[in-house]
Amino acid sequence: MSLAAIAGLGGCVGIGIVIIGLLLGVFLDSQLHTDSLFSIICIVISVPASLVIMANVIVRTVKLIEKRQYGTD
């Protein structure tokens, strides 16, 4: 897999985290008989978490690309 594809994977990871948060919230709502309380909480928590993880993946990939291309650390 090329490094550009790995960098693009950051966006897919972010979407996946938000979907997992939504599914977890729906599951908790159904188990605890609440009206979308946990769905909203899980989505609100998963959005910033996905942004941090996406940024981390992209920064690490860019550093790896620079290291391979320019030989810098």
matplotlib code that plots the C-alpha trace (Angstrom):
import matplotlib.pyplot as plt

x = [0.0, 1.4, 1.9, -0.7, -3.2, -2.3, -2.7, -6.2, -7.0, -7.1, -10.5, -11.9, -10.8, -12.6, -15.8, -15.5, -15.1, -18.2, -20.2, -19.0, -20.0, -23.4, -23.9, -22.7, -25.1, -28.1, -27.2, -26.9, -30.2, -32.0, -30.6, -31.2, -34.6, -33.6, -34.6, -31.4, -29.5, -26.5, -26.6, -26.0, -23.4, -21.4, -21.5, -20.4, -17.5, -16.6, -16.3, -13.4, -11.8, -11.9, -10.4, -7.5, -6.9, -7.2, -4.7, -2.3, -2.4, -1.9, 1.0, 2.8, 2.3, 3.6, 6.7, 7.2, 6.9, 9.4, 11.8, 11.7, 11.8, 14.3, 16.1, 15.3, 14.2]
y = [0.0, 3.4, 6.1, 8.3, 5.6, 5.3, 9.1, 8.8, 6.0, 8.6, 9.8, 6.3, 5.7, 8.9, 7.9, 4.4, 5.8, 8.0, 5.0, 2.9, 5.7, 5.8, 2.1, 2.0, 4.8, 3.1, -0.1, 1.6, 3.4, 0.2, -1.6, 1.3, 2.3, 6.0, 8.2, 8.8, 10.2, 7.9, 8.1, 11.9, 11.5, 8.9, 10.9, 14.1, 12.1, 10.3, 13.3, 15.0, 11.6, 10.8, 14.2, 13.6, 10.1, 11.3, 14.1, 11.6, 9.2, 11.9, 13.5, 10.2, 9.4, 12.8, 12.3, 8.9, 10.3, 13.1, 10.6, 8.4, 11.2, 13.6, 11.4, 13.7, 12.7]
z = [0.0, -0.9, 1.7, 0.1, 0.6, 4.3, 4.7, 3.1, 5.5, 8.3, 7.0, 6.9, 10.5, 11.6, 10.0, 11.5, 15.0, 14.6, 13.4, 16.3, 18.7, 17.1, 17.3, 20.9, 21.8, 20.2, 22.0, 25.3, 24.7, 23.9, 27.0, 29.4, 27.8, 27.3, 24.4, 22.4, 25.4, 25.1, 21.3, 21.5, 24.2, 22.3, 19.1, 20.9, 22.4, 19.2, 17.0, 18.8, 19.3, 15.6, 14.8, 17.1, 15.7, 12.1, 12.8, 14.4, 11.5, 9.0, 10.9, 11.3, 7.6, 6.5, 8.7, 7.2, 3.6, 4.4, 5.9, 2.9, 0.4, 2.0, 4.5, 7.4, 10.9]

ax = plt.figure().add_subplot(projection="3d")
ax.plot(x, y, z, "-o")
ax.set_aspect("equal")
plt.show()
